[in-house]
Amino acid sequence: MPPRSYRRRNALSAALLLALGVGPAFVAVAQEGPANDADPRHDEPAEIDRIVVNASPLRKTAEELSQPVEVLSGEGLDRAKSATLGETLNALPGVQTTNFGAGVGRPIVRGLDGPRIGVLSGGLSNQDVSTISQDHATAVEPFLADQIEVLKGPATLLYGSGAIGGVVNVVDGRIAERPLDDTVSGRAELRYGSVNKGRTAMARVDAMGANGALVLHADGAYRDLDNYDTPNGEQANSFVESRSGAFAASYVADDGFIGASLSRFDHRYGNPGEPGDPSAGEPGVSLDMLQDRFEIKAGLNRDLWIFDGLRFAFANTAYEHTEFEGAEIGTRFDSEANEGRVELTHQAFGAWTGAIGLQIGERTFEAIGDEAFVPRTKTRSQGLFVVEQAQWDAFQLDLGARIDRVRMDAIGNPRRNFTPLSLSIGALWNINDQWRISANLDRAERAPAEEELYADGPHAATGSYEIGDPNFGEERANQAEIGLHFHSDRFDAKASVYSTRFDGFIYLADTGAFTVPEPGEDPLPIRIWNQADADFRGFEAEIIAHVVDNAAGKFDIRAFGDRVRGELDSGESLPRIAPSRYGVSASWETDAWRASLGATRVLRQDDVAPDETQTPGYTLVDAHFAYHWDTDAYGWEVFVDGRNLTDQEARVHTSYLKDSVVLPGRDFNLGVRVFF
């Protein structure tokens, strides 16, 4: 393995020690207070639709939003947590994942990924470089999340042109916005995975001062995964090592809060697409990434002229990762970013409530080394948005508009200026207590990303020589969607159909040509970034039947399915479009016991672009079992998760490595959680 990156890890080690080691000492103090008969922190929310969506400036619940939203929290999040953000969300309707080995998985929403899907940490852009290349990981630790929100469809109104396909917001709760329910609270988890001898640990501690005004937070996570096993043997160079942690402090009052946090994400993983050949002395390729982040957040809940609330957030993010060939440094990627955001909610004017906001960002990105296929680029952006919502009895109307100014300066290239404009109208009609129908019309625009404009060089992740086009204009999307929701004592169901027309869709296309190699090197296929009109059409549906709900427990049956089709005006399929799939599962739970068994069928993907290979279908069978009990100060849970129980060979069609890398085989995860 390559040597560690040159940056010091002292702060991270301190966070891990505090969260993993000092937490029990805090609990000892908490034991002096009244004992809790039961710990609620492991509970599943009674109704997902009633969870407040933090990514919405109006702080509405999912059932109050016309835009489709998925929320993972509580026991549902505990069951879904995996090593990557994409894998954690992969079971949600309309959401799949990229794959570049066990260390990389970015969410795909309705067939769109990369620079079209915004990944946020607490409402601010995560500012990693996972959009630059599919082998770059997201700097997010799912095990430290309190809640993960997925806004499907254009979210450019709220978060700018990088969210033309949707947003994934990871809520970590590090900066407290209100007093804690208990003087000290937290959770910890240890687990072991059989498929890769994986060891994962996490802990979180929140403590409140005597008057409730000062809230302190510490968290940490550790992961060490060996190469994983597949039905065909060991997947070489698929190891993962990661450490992450944070400190935070907040001052909270009845009418507001202010707080700050320091966090670090330290992640090292192998590239299974380039495993090397130890017998020939050829080393494998690995990546060592490090992100440091400083955040300030504040909120005020009081009347300010026509406004009744103010929220402010700022983040400074320093990111680097180094690609190693054995112990030799290949290419280094550096990014320094600042982002600020202000939101003002206004008082009601008749039936209307709403918010206005300003978002400002600056990022400098640079790649240094053999694979520096994108020049040093500085991007500045400013965005102004307004969202309004009106309620008339059973009918709701949502309106929004946003304008951005994006300026990009790349060495050796002329300055580019873009002015993306986004408009949205949505409606929600509560037909009765059970039925609800929603409709959305969106026009969204996106400024091209750095690699789409300026790429010019060999790119190992795509196995090709990439060429961008600095003359690209904005990408425009016009989307129409209609959704139907049903809720009763016996059934919860929802379904959506959507169509998105892209004017100037930017994609990476094969040319059929190859580079002239240097002596001892192989030729690379030449791929160019193209811009053409395209259409995305799809649907997604989910139904949960509450078969039994009595003193013996709850027994539910869930079924879901989704499909998306992406093609150019010429009729050609776009490359790496997520395949259709459907699944069914059964779950049973009581106050103490929880068990589930499910299967997901991923269909063969034969709607492929020219020169793109097809992938066969497969079925993954998963199971979950857990037992929970409470003591005076602790809530305990032991669990066993089984994944790919039939040891199926599975290839991810959205991955550049689908022809050489398969998913892990049969895997059992055993672990214990404690809540206090």
Secondary structure as GFF3:
##gff-version 3
##sequence-region A 1 676
A	DSSP	alpha_helix	10	17	.	.	.	ID=ss1
A	DSSP	pi_helix	18	22	.	.	.	ID=ss2
A	DSSP	alpha_helix	23	30	.	.	.	ID=ss3
A	DSSP	three_ten_helix	40	42	.	.	.	ID=ss4
A	DSSP	three_ten_helix	48	50	.	.	.	ID=ss5
A	DSSP	three_ten_helix	62	64	.	.	.	ID=ss6
A	DSSP	beta_strand	69	73	.	.	.	ID=ss7
A	DSSP	alpha_helix	74	80	.	.	.	ID=ss8
A	DSSP	alpha_helix	85	89	.	.	.	ID=ss9
A	DSSP	beta_strand	95	97	.	.	.	ID=ss10
A	DSSP	beta_strand	107	109	.	.	.	ID=ss11
A	DSSP	three_ten_helix	114	116	.	.	.	ID=ss12
A	DSSP	beta_strand	117	121	.	.	.	ID=ss13
A	DSSP	beta_strand	124	125	.	.	.	ID=ss14
A	DSSP	three_ten_helix	142	144	.	.	.	ID=ss15
A	DSSP	beta_strand	147	152	.	.	.	ID=ss16
A	DSSP	alpha_helix	156	159	.	.	.	ID=ss17
A	DSSP	three_ten_helix	161	163	.	.	.	ID=ss18
A	DSSP	beta_strand	166	171	.	.	.	ID=ss19
A	DSSP	beta_strand	184	193	.	.	.	ID=ss20
A	DSSP	beta_strand	198	208	.	.	.	ID=ss21
A	DSSP	beta_strand	214	225	.	.	.	ID=ss22
A	DSSP	beta_strand	229	230	.	.	.	ID=ss23
A	DSSP	beta_strand	233	234	.	.	.	ID=ss24
A	DSSP	beta_strand	240	253	.	.	.	ID=ss25
A	DSSP	beta_strand	256	270	.	.	.	ID=ss26
A	DSSP	three_ten_helix	278	280	.	.	.	ID=ss27
A	DSSP	beta_strand	285	300	.	.	.	ID=ss28
A	DSSP	beta_strand	307	325	.	.	.	ID=ss29
A	DSSP	beta_strand	328	349	.	.	.	ID=ss30
A	DSSP	beta_strand	352	369	.	.	.	ID=ss31
A	DSSP	beta_strand	377	392	.	.	.	ID=ss32
A	DSSP	beta_strand	395	410	.	.	.	ID=ss33
A	DSSP	beta_strand	416	418	.	.	.	ID=ss34
A	DSSP	beta_strand	421	430	.	.	.	ID=ss35
A	DSSP	beta_strand	435	446	.	.	.	ID=ss36
A	DSSP	alpha_helix	450	454	.	.	.	ID=ss37
A	DSSP	beta_strand	456	459	.	.	.	ID=ss38
A	DSSP	beta_strand	464	467	.	.	.	ID=ss39
A	DSSP	beta_strand	475	487	.	.	.	ID=ss40
A	DSSP	beta_strand	491	514	.	.	.	ID=ss41
A	DSSP	beta_strand	525	550	.	.	.	ID=ss42
A	DSSP	beta_strand	553	568	.	.	.	ID=ss43
A	DSSP	beta_strand	581	589	.	.	.	ID=ss44
A	DSSP	beta_strand	593	602	.	.	.	ID=ss45
A	DSSP	beta_strand	618	630	.	.	.	ID=ss46
A	DSSP	beta_strand	635	643	.	.	.	ID=ss47
A	DSSP	beta_strand	667	675	.	.	.	ID=ss48
###
